[in-house]
Amino acid sequence: MDGRQYAPATQRNREPILEILLRVLPPEGNILEIASGTGEHAAFFAPHIAPRCWIPSDPDPQLRESIAAWQNYFQLTNLHSPLDIDAAESRWAIEDKEIKIQALVNINMIHIAPWSTCLGLIAGANRLLPSGGILYLYGPFKQGGKHTAPSNLTFDQFLRSQNSQWGVRDLDEVVAVAKSNNLELQETFAMPANNLSVVFQHQ
Ligand SMILES: C[S@@+](CC[C@H](N)C(=O)[O-])C[C@H]1O[C@@H](n2cnc3c(N)ncnc32)[C@H](O)[C@@H]1O
């Protein structure tokens, strides 16, 4: 009743994601999360990634309420209040503030949004990240144009039936867009349930 929303997948994937984040995030500074959803990841990661600060965001006002409710529940000192950021826009709310970010994290968004949102995300990473800054993506990906598991094909078909602009993205295409935005693929990690962690470094 306090506004906290729950997405069951976050309980399953938060520990493996945290393990990778702790390996790849810069040792200090601000981490901007795009598409924070319910805010459960933000509330779980924040205490583990201190002294870094976690800045959640989502364009959906009801989800921003949930993120704020999780923040209120745990009273985390290194969890910022949620920002209203639509990744597809050419300028983000954080660019009006005096906040420097060292890394950008995006979990389970680019396949549940039009391709233009992925393009906007990567363009934003190019605008905001310093040299050496990290862009971290998590989700299902095709590789070499092919699905890596039958479950990802089924999921892709389901997504496209919901919205013809959605769908599991091809890692090669994402890497090519990133490269043209000064983001070099650094590493990929196989994750549970046929997902990938994909780590880029800003040049
Ligand atoms: C499947 S949810 C994932 C949420 C969260 N990252 C998680 O893993 O639980 C997809 C999220 O993408 C957000 N989203 C959709 N379009 C977006 C956009 N253009 N810019 C930023 N976020 C967007 C939605 O509001 C939603 O929170």
The ligand as an ORCA input file, in Angstrom:
! r2SCAN-3c Opt
* xyz 0 1
  C      10.719     -4.693    -18.708
  S      10.808     -3.179    -17.883
  C      12.401     -3.348    -17.088
  C      12.496     -2.522    -15.851
  C      13.723     -2.803    -14.975
  N      14.939     -2.377    -15.617
  C      13.779     -4.255    -14.599
  O      14.653     -4.961    -15.067
  O      12.906     -4.668    -13.823
  C      11.087     -2.015    -19.175
  C      11.254     -0.601    -18.676
  O      11.639      0.229    -19.765
  C      11.058      1.485    -19.552
  N      11.071      2.214    -20.840
  C      10.300      1.990    -21.921
  N      10.571      2.887    -22.887
  C      11.547      3.690    -22.370
  C      12.229      4.816    -22.880
  N      11.969      5.306    -24.109
  N      13.167      5.403    -22.104
  C      13.439      4.929    -20.873
  N      12.809      3.873    -20.336
  C      11.860      3.260    -21.082
  C       9.671      1.160    -19.023
  O       9.045      2.263    -18.389
  C      10.006      0.024    -18.065
  O      10.327      0.505    -16.793
*
